[in-house]
């Protein structure tokens, strides 16, 4: 055993040292191990990202991605906002454009003409009444150009929504059209609306003035659809149309169109020649001419 120990001791003096556990270590091997560890440490330092780069500067790819993403969010937000704020519109394809639009410079609600005109023509109509449609499209435009514009005549429209009562549907097209006209009148657009309604009559209680088509007519007349529909949704305009119709019946009106020219009752469609003569006579009587 001693020989072994002594040999180890001599060997240790010659080529290395003895570890704490008594195992001899080769100095050349130790230097090789240290060299390998130094290389690995150097490689780690070389491959490790510079703290200043990772902490102080960001990758160009990351910056570009953030910029593009931010722009995308802004654009998307703008599109959503534009969609939400854009006025609602309805499909107006298939509608007939009024041939003689009523000038609105002298319009006030459902009244057309100067307040001090010597002659007043009150007209009770139903938007579904075909004869009322003929009057609105052919006779009234001539009354406007010949008598309203010069200041002789003032025209006032009233509801006589009879035709819808013939239908069993809970949706009354006469009342709804009259209500739509009243909501238009609140925005001083009664006359454009009534022009479009009468230009687009298509039978009675057959869907000509169903809700969707009436909305299209309102859009064609230039109304803000959101505001107009909100007015209709309250039901106030429908109630007012029914109340005025009941009052007309109570006063003896049971047909449309019915007119009162300075108090004179005129029932049915009259020619421009007939009405013109009556207006001239009434104007002369009112002015003493």
C-alpha positions in Angstrom: 0.0 0.0 0.0 2.8 2.3 0.8 4.3 1.7 -2.6 1.2 2.8 -4.1 1.0 5.8 -2.0 4.6 6.7 -2.5 4.3 6.2 -6.3 1.3 8.5 -6.3 3.1 11.1 -4.4 6.1 11.1 -6.7 3.8 11.2 -9.7 2.0 14.1 -8.1 5.2 16.0 -7.7 6.1 15.2 -11.3 2.9 16.0 -13.2 0.1 17.3 -11.0 -1.4 17.5 -7.6 -3.9 15.6 -5.5 -7.4 16.7 -5.0 -9.1 16.9 -1.6 -10.5 13.4 -2.2 -7.0 12.1 -2.9 -7.5 11.7 -6.6 -4.6 12.9 -8.7 -5.3 15.6 -11.3 -3.3 16.1 -14.5 -2.2 19.8 -14.9 -2.4 19.6 -18.7 -5.9 18.4 -18.5 -6.8 21.2 -16.1 -5.4 23.8 -18.4 -7.4 22.3 -21.3 -10.6 22.4 -19.2 -10.0 26.0 -18.3 -9.3 26.8 -21.9 -12.6 25.2 -23.0 -14.5 27.0 -20.3 -13.0 30.3 -21.4 -14.0 29.6 -25.0 -17.6 28.8 -24.0 -17.8 32.0 -21.9 -16.5 34.0 -24.9 -19.0 32.4 -27.2 -21.8 33.1 -24.7 -20.8 36.8 -24.6 -20.7 37.0 -28.3 -24.1 35.4 -28.9 -25.9 37.2 -26.0 -27.8 40.3 -27.1 -26.4 43.6 -26.1 -28.3 44.8 -23.1 -28.3 48.3 -24.5 -29.8 47.0 -27.8 -32.5 45.0 -26.2 -33.3 47.5 -23.6 -32.5 50.8 -25.3 -33.5 50.1 -28.9 -36.3 48.1 -30.5 -36.2 45.9 -33.5 -37.1 47.8 -36.7 -39.5 45.0 -37.6 -41.3 45.4 -34.3 -41.5 49.2 -34.7 -42.9 48.8 -38.2 -45.5 46.3 -37.0 -46.6 48.6 -34.2 -46.9 51.6 -36.6 -48.9 49.6 -39.2 -51.1 48.1 -36.5 -51.8 51.6 -35.1 -52.7 53.0 -38.5 -55.0 50.0 -39.0 -56.8 50.7 -35.7 -57.3 54.4 -36.6 -58.6 53.6 -40.1 -61.0 51.0 -38.7 -62.3 53.4 -36.1 -62.8 56.1 -38.7 -64.8 53.7 -40.9 -67.0 52.7 -37.9 -67.6 56.3 -37.0 -68.5 57.2 -40.6 -71.0 54.3 -40.8 -72.6 55.3 -37.5 -72.9 59.0 -38.4 -73.9 58.6 -42.1 -77.5 59.6 -42.6 -79.8 56.7 -43.2 -81.1 56.4 -46.8 -83.8 54.2 -48.5 -83.9 52.6 -51.9 -85.8 55.1 -54.2 -85.4 53.0 -57.3 -88.7 52.4 -59.1 -90.3 55.6 -57.8 -91.9 58.1 -60.2 -90.5 61.6 -60.0 -93.1 64.4 -59.7 -93.7 66.1 -63.0 -94.5 69.5 -61.4 -92.8 69.9 -58.0 -94.5 72.5 -55.8 -92.3 75.6 -55.1 -91.7 75.7 -51.4 -90.7 79.4 -51.1 -94.2 80.2 -49.8 -94.7 77.0 -47.8 -95.5 76.9 -44.1 -96.3 73.4 -42.9 -99.4 72.2 -44.9 -100.1 75.8 -46.1 -98.9 77.3 -49.3 -99.2 81.0 -50.1 -99.1 84.4 -48.5 -100.9 84.8 -45.2 -102.7 88.0 -46.5 -103.9 86.4 -49.8 -107.5 87.4 -50.4 -108.7 83.9 -51.2 -108.2 80.7 -49.2 -108.8 77.3 -50.7 -109.0 74.5 -48.1 -108.6 71.0 -49.6 -109.5 67.7 -47.8 -107.7 64.8 -49.5 -106.8 61.2 -49.0 -103.4 60.2 -50.3 -104.9 56.9 -51.6 -107.8 58.6 -53.4 -107.1 58.4 -57.2 -109.2 61.5 -57.9 -107.2 63.4 -55.3 -104.1 62.3 -57.2 -105.4 63.7 -60.5 -106.1 67.0 -58.8 -102.7 67.1 -57.2 -100.8 66.3 -60.4 -102.8 68.3 -62.9 -104.9 71.1 -61.4 -103.1 72.2 -58.3 -99.8 73.0 -60.1 -101.8 75.4 -62.3 -103.4 77.0 -59.3 -100.0 77.5 -57.7 -98.5 79.2 -60.8 -101.5 81.3 -61.7 -102.9 82.3 -58.3 -100.6 81.3 -55.4 -97.3 82.8 -56.7 -98.9 86.2 -57.6 -100.4 86.4 -54.1 -104.1 85.9 -54.8 -104.6 82.4 -53.4 -103.6 80.6 -50.3 -104.0 76.8 -50.2 -104.4 74.8 -47.0 -104.5 70.9 -47.0 -106.4 68.8 -44.5 -106.6 65.0 -43.8 -109.6 63.0 -44.9 -108.1 59.5 -44.6 -111.1 57.4 -45.6 -109.7 54.8 -48.0 -107.7 52.8 -45.5 -110.9 52.0 -43.6 -111.9 49.7 -46.5 -109.0 47.3 -45.6 -109.0 44.7 -42.8 -105.3 45.2 -42.3 -104.2 46.9 -39.0 -101.8 49.0 -41.1 -103.9 51.8 -42.6 -102.1 53.1 -45.7 -104.2 56.3 -45.8 -103.5 57.2 -42.2 -99.8 56.2 -42.4 -99.3 58.4 -45.5 -101.1 61.3 -43.8 -98.9 60.8 -40.8 -95.8 60.7 -42.9 -96.9 64.0 -44.5 -97.4 65.5 -41.0 -93.9 64.4 -39.9 -92.6 66.0 -43.2 -94.5 69.2 -42.4 -92.7 69.4 -39.1 -89.5 69.9 -41.2 -91.2 72.2 -43.7 -91.1 69.4 -46.3 -94.8 68.7 -46.6 -95.2 69.8 -50.2 -92.2 67.9 -51.6 -93.5 64.8 -49.7 -97.1 65.1 -51.0 -95.8 65.6 -54.5 -93.9 62.3 -54.3 -96.8 60.5 -52.6 -99.3 61.5 -55.3 -96.8 60.8 -58.1 -96.5 57.2 -56.8 -100.1 56.2 -56.2 -100.7 52.6 -57.2 -104.1 51.3 -56.3 -105.8 51.4 -52.9 -104.8 49.3 -49.9 -102.4 47.4 -52.2 -99.1 48.2 -50.6 -98.3 51.4 -52.5 -97.8 53.2 -49.2 -96.5 50.2 -47.1 -93.9 51.2 -44.5 -90.9 50.4 -46.7 -92.2 52.2 -49.8 -93.3 55.2 -47.8 -89.8 55.4 -46.3 -88.4 55.4 -49.9 -90.8 58.2 -50.8 -89.7 60.2 -47.7 -86.0 59.7 -48.7 -86.7 60.8 -52.3 -88.4 64.0 -50.9 -85.2 64.9 -49.1 -86.2 64.0 -45.6 -83.7 62.8 -42.9 -85.0 59.3 -42.6 -83.9 58.7 -39.0 -85.7 61.8 -37.8 -88.7 61.2 -39.9 -89.1 57.6 -38.8 -88.7 58.6 -35.1 -91.6 61.0 -35.6 -93.8 58.3 -37.1 -92.8 55.9 -34.3 -94.4 58.1 -31.6 -97.9 57.5 -33.1 -98.7 61.2 -32.5 -99.0 62.0 -36.3 -101.3 59.0 -36.9 -103.6 60.1 -34.0 -103.7 63.7 -35.4 -104.6 62.4 -38.9 -107.5 60.3 -37.4 -108.7 63.2 -35.3 -108.7 65.6 -38.3 -110.5 63.0 -40.4 -113.2 62.6 -37.7 -113.6 66.3 -37.6 -114.1 66.4 -41.4 -116.8 63.8 -41.2 -118.5 65.7 -38.3 -118.5 68.8 -40.5 -120.3 67.0 -43.4 -117.3 66.0 -45.5 -117.7 62.4 -46.7 -115.9 62.4 -50.1 -112.5 63.4 -51.4 -111.4 65.8 -52.7 -113.7 68.3 -51.0 -112.8 72.0 -51.1 -113.9 75.2 -49.4 -113.2 78.4 -51.3 -113.7 81.3 -48.9 -116.4 79.3 -47.3 -118.0 77.9 -50.5 -118.0 74.1 -50.5 -116.9 72.4 -53.7 -117.1 68.6 -53.9 -115.1 66.5 -56.5 -112.6 67.3 -59.2 -113.0 70.6 -61.0 -111.1 71.9 -64.0 -108.7 74.7 -63.7 -111.1 76.8 -65.8 -113.9 76.2 -63.3 -111.8 76.8 -60.2 -110.1 79.8 -61.8 -113.4 81.5 -62.4 -114.4 80.9 -58.8 -111.1 82.2 -57.5 -111.3 85.4 -59.6 -114.9 86.0 -58.3 -113.9 85.4 -54.7 -110.8 87.7 -55.0 -113.0 90.5 -56.5 -115.5 90.1 -53.7 -112.8 90.2 -51.0 -111.0 93.2 -52.4 -114.1 95.1 -53.6 -112.8 94.9 -57.1 
